[in-house]
Amino acid sequence: MYMLAINHAVADFDKWKAVYDTFPPTTDGAAFARVNRNVDDGNNVTVVAGFTSMETLKAFIDDPELKARMMEAGVTGAPRIEIFEEVDVIQA
């Protein structure tokens, strides 16, 4: 599994979330997506999504619609995008 983490500041979380809900990573092939808010700044958001292939993950981040939706949602500044390969899962 490949993990995509996108962190960015938004002007207004509720507006951002409404747009996000119309184009979550699962729309473009992610097996799951999780929205996280910074506990000290509710307008700092990190989305973590799991993809079964690197090709699908890259297609999502290269999709021009993603950039358009981020702008529509009020993302401020450049997002930080990181990709990880899952190596272990521990569940309680």
N, C-alpha and C positions, 0 to 999 in steps of 0.2 A: 504494500500500500504506500502511496506517495501522499504526503501531507502538504497542503498549500496553506500558508498563513499570510493574510493580507491585513496590515495594520494601517489605519489612517484616521485623521481627524475629520470630523463632520461638523457642519454649521448647526444642525439640529437633528438629534438622534431620531425623533419620531418621524420626521420627514424622510431621513435616510432609510429607516426601517421599512416605511411604506413602499419606497422604490425597490429596496433590496428584495422584498417579498415577491415582486413581480419577476425577478431575475436572479434567484439564488444559484449557487454553483451546481446544485442538483439538476438544474435546467440543462446544463451542458455536460452531464455525465458523472458528477461527483456521487459517490456512494452515500455521503452524509455531509452536512455543513452545520457548523456551530457558530453562533454569534456571541461575542464576548464584549463587555464594556469595561473600561478601566474603572476601578472602584473610586479613584480620586477625580476622574474627569469622565463623566457620562457621555461626552461627545468624542471620546477616543475609543475607536472600535477595532476589534480584531476578529476577522472571520477565519476559521480553520475548517478546511474541507479535505476529505479523503478521496483520492482517485486510485483506481486499480491499475492505470497505466500512465506513464509519463506523457505519452502522446495526447491523451485526453486532457490531462492537466494543462499542457502547453497550449492546446487548442482553446481551452477556456480563457487563459490569461492573454492570449493573442486575439481573442474575439473582439472586433471593434465595438460590438454592442456593450461589452463590459465597461469600456472607457466612457462611452456615451451615458450609460446608466449611472456611473459613478459621478459624472459631472451633474447630471440631472438630480441626483440625490444630495448634492451639496458637499461632496468630499472637498476638503480644503488642503491644498498642498499635494505633494507627490506621495502616493501610497508606498509603504515598505512591503515588498513582496519577497517571501522566502519559501523555499521548497525543501522538504525533508523526506528522507526515506525511513519508514517505520521499521524499527529493528526488534522491538519487544512490546508486548502488551501485558499488563498486569491488572487483573480485575479483582475487586474485593468479593 
